Amino acid sequence: MSLVDDTGPELGGDDVVAAEYVLGVLPGDERQLAMIRIETEQPFARLIDRWEVYFAPLASAYASVEVPGSVKAAVDLRLFTGAQVAAPPGPFASLAFWRGLAIAAIAALAIFVALPFISQPMDIPDQRLAASLAADGSDVRYLAVYDESTSDIGLSRVAGEPPQGRDFELWVIEGEQAPVSLGVIPDGDNAKLPVIEALRAKMVSGAVVAISSEPDGGSTTGLPTGPVVAAGDLKSI
């Protein structure tokens, strides 16, 4: 497909690739190449982020739902203490609501918009998981891609840096379990962290990946000690 507006300028190059990636209509091989570029090319990762923001107004067609404040408080308690907190009843018990409903709405709408343009089934690999990491009140944004075939997680920094004398640390949270560290994120726009065998079972669709701000060298307690500056749930791609 081609994103050409009959009443506006014609788009081309990486803009089209990024937009079609966000909509989910790239063929399998092109999507694989796009995932590699997200991990290695910060300008392209920023294009992906821009198109995610561009499609965000589509979510206005859906009624807004206010998440109870108890959800965030319960998540914070479990993140920073490892305590098991009883989830509130109803649909808001899922940890995925911590990220808010906007990204989920965008994904659903993107699929709906893309369906008329799909002329044949797409060969989408199932060995990769991706997450867009962000948090309210934080300027830190990362794109994370977990590759099951190599057992590593690639990180592309879109915006934000750790404060002086502190490091960003990556965590995975599977279901109601306590967060487990995947390691301190090396400085730079792109990084890869190996996922040890004992933690690979936690890297599943729906698991939350979070970034906290920690003292230089990372947390010494085995749990996040500083603020969580970005988080997102892994999705199959």
Secondary structure, DSSP 8 states (H G I E B T S, - for coil): ---B-TTS-B--THHHHHHHHHHT-S-HHHHHHHHHHHHH-HHHHHHHHHHHHHHGGGGGGS------HHHHHHHHHHHHH-------SSGGGSGGGGG-SHHHHHHHHHHHHHGGG--S-----SSEEEEEEB-TT---EEEEEEETTTTEEEEEEEE----TTEEEEEEEE-TTS--EEEEE--SSSEEEEE--HHHHTT--TT-EEEEEEEETT--SSSS--S-EEEEEE-EE-
